[in-house]
Amino acid sequence: MRIIKNSRGLSMISVLLIMVFYLSLFVFGVDNVMAEEKIRIGTIFPLSGNLALNGQDTFAGAQIAQEIINEQGGINGKQIEFIIADAPDANAAVQEADRLITQEGVDIIIGTQSSSLSYAASAVAERKQKVYWEVEGVADSITNRGYKYLFRVTFSARQMSEQMLEFIKNVATEKLGKDEKDLRVALIYEDGEFGTSTTNNLKDLLKDYEFDFIMEAGYSAKSAELDSLVLKIKNNNPDVLLSISTINDSILLANTLKRHNFKPPIIIGTTAGHGTPDFVKGVGKEEADGILAAGIPNAINVEKMKPEIKELYDELSKKYKAKKDKEISVNVLNGFNGTWVLLKHVLPQVEEINPENIREAALNVSIEEGNTILGYGVKFAGPDASNAGHNIRAFAAVMQWQNGKLYIVYPDAIALKSAK
């Protein structure tokens, strides 16, 4: 009655609406009633298990993007809330994607760091017509399925493979003083989605080169020992070892090579394994020295950044240092960059958050090169393209450990140092 008394002049319908609102606060609680004032986004990352080192860093980058946006007032006045899921393997990724959509009611999922996890979880999202936003899984198979609701911000495995082989042709041959046809190349790979996708690209692209391709071998990223593999590599004695590995197996491989007193003149891994700070910690600065990693350009030359991009990069570095007390890794950069594109460039253009509106806004995004912290631009391939949802303006780089630090050495346009 008090509400009616204090609301004199209001229509009866308005009075009833006010009464219903306060009753809902009493019955359901303030947080539940006001939940609609937040934008709820699901996240799927490997926060435990074999992939946790990279997964936790990628998620940390995504969280920092969320924090900065929320500190700036959110998106169109609404705060971002992450509904967090841990997916240590593909089965968990499927289950968690289903839970986030059917039980939590999210319209968007950000994931997943691992190509195997992304491939599995994004299939669930597509089937239920929800947006899946991939920030780090690079396997080509993720975006060659003609999906409408899948978007990937980072480069593809094929783009990375092209850079690896071009580096061998243009740089390694000169460093080793050998003709292309005389260069002995071995290829090993973890047999998950990431490793097999990248390997298939490399084998397909190798047809266009004259290298002496002497060996190919797969292995499980969960292997407890790699002695037999390393002995096979040693017996073949390659000039160049291409190693498509994740973090734990890249450390195991390097330490096993050391134990068998063998190190190929040139080792090119990927940023998923050989390019992380945990790699150099796991094998030591001396052993890591000279090893190359293809993938995300993480040894960024901040002096070349536009002022507003450098300011954003500095804020990311400061926040991550406060969280983890260490320098940002390639995974942090990827998690942040991919999430930032969604929160800063896509969702603000969506008046009503739903999959169709998000999808339309994403396809309209056009960011030119130099306007993200990783340097590349953003433009997603349309639904009729063979790589639907892939960022066609993304690019990979080749980096090298030199005295405990990772520097871009290829291509020349973004190189910070020359390869040793």
Protein Blocks (a to p, Z undefined) as FASTA:
>chain_A
ZZmmmmghiafklmmmmmmmmmmmmmnopklmmmmmpccddddddfehjklmmmmmmmmm
mmmmmmmmmmnnpaehiacdddddddfbfklmmmmmmmmmmmnopabdcdehpaklmmmm
mmmmmmnopacddfkbmbfklmmnopakbccfbdcfklmmmmmmmmmmmmmmmmnopafk
lpccdddddfbfklmmmmmmmmmmmmmpcbdcfbdcdddfkbfbfklmmmmmmmnopabd
cddddfklmmmmmmmmmmnopacfbacddfklmmpfklmmmnojklmgopacedjdfbbc
fklpcfklmmmmmmmmmmmmmmnopacdfklmmmmmmmmmmmmmmmmmpmbgcfklmmmm
mmmpccdehiafnopacddddfkbmkgoiafkbccdddddeehiacdfbdfklpcbdcZZ
